[in-house]
Structures are given as C-alpha cells and as structure tokens.
C-alpha cells in the first residue's frame, strides 16, 4: 500500500468510527507520524547502504557492512510490523 493510500485509508476509517475518542485518534496519529518519520530515516540509511555497496564494488574496504545491513533489515522489518499492527487495528475498528 502506498503512503498516500495508507493515509487516505486511515482518514476514512477514523471518520467512519464515531465511537473512538479524540485521544485514541490522536494516539494513532502520533504512532503514524512516528512510523513515517522512521520510514524516511530508513530511506536515508538505504542510500548510505547504496554508497557502501558502490565503494565495495570499487574495491574499497567497508568495515562492518554485513552487520550494518543486518541491522537495517531488522529495523525495516520492525517498522513494517508496527505499521501492519496499526493498519490491522484500524481495520478491526472499521468492521
């Protein structure tokens, strides 16, 4: 799901659910804002990994490349799981 589609879905789900309190909606917004911020940071980290890969392909030594890549993958997976939990919670409340 694209970022725009996710935001549209979230807004529509929140608008349909009249039983949710403003506090619950604000909390979801805070979580979503944090997730999008982390997603942006993961994009920057991915750019850095591309630069490291370019250096490796040019014959340079990039210490700890495998560890950095593993940590980046774990972080991306954790962000995806958190986003999935938020989306699932919103789907459950819309049903």
N, C-alpha and C positions, 0 to 999 in steps of 0.2 A: 504494500500500500504506500502510495506517495505521501510526502509530508502534507501537501495541500489536501489530499483526500482524507488523511487521518484527522486533520484539523476540522474539516467540514463535517466528518462523521461525528467527531466529539461534540461539536457545537450543536448539531441536530439532536444527538442523544440527550444532551443536557437540557435542551429546550423541551423535549417531549416528556421528560421525567419531572413532573411537578411536585413529587414527594421529596425530592432531595433538598437538603438545606443549602443555604448560600455557603456555609462553612465547608460542606462536603465538596461542593463545586469548586470553591477556591482552592481546597487541598488538591483536587485533581489538576487544576490549572497549574499550581505550583510544581507538582510532580512532572507534568508535561513540559513545563518551561525548563525544568532541570534536565529532563531527558533530551530535549532539543539542544540545550547547551552542551551536554556531554557528547551528543552526536556530532556537533560542529567540531569539538575538540578531537574526536576520533578521526574526523576527516583531515584535520591538520596533522595528526600523528601518522595517518596513512600517507600523506605527502612526504613526511620525513622518511618513512619506510621506503617509498619510491626512490628518494635521493640516496638512501643507503644501498638499495639494490643497484642503482646506477653506478655507485662507487665500487661495489663488488664486481660488477661486470667489467669495469675498467681496470680491475686488478688490485684495487686498494684493499686494505685490511679494515674491516668494520668489526671491532670487538663487540661481543655480546649480541650480535644481530639475532641469533636464534632465540635468545631469551626475551629480547625486546618484541620480536614478532609474536612469540607465545603470549606475552602479557597483553599485547594489543588485541590479539584474538580473544583472550578471556574477557577483556573489558568490553569488546564489541558484543560478545555473546551475553554478558550480564545486562548490557543496555537493552538488547533485543528482548531478553526475558522480562525485564521490567516493563518495557513498552507493551509486550503481549499481555502481561497481567493487568495493566491499566485498560487496555482495549477489551479484554475479556470481562473485566468488572463492569465496564460501560455497556457491553452487550447484554450482560445478565440483568442490569438495571433497566435496560430498554425493553426487555422481553416481558 
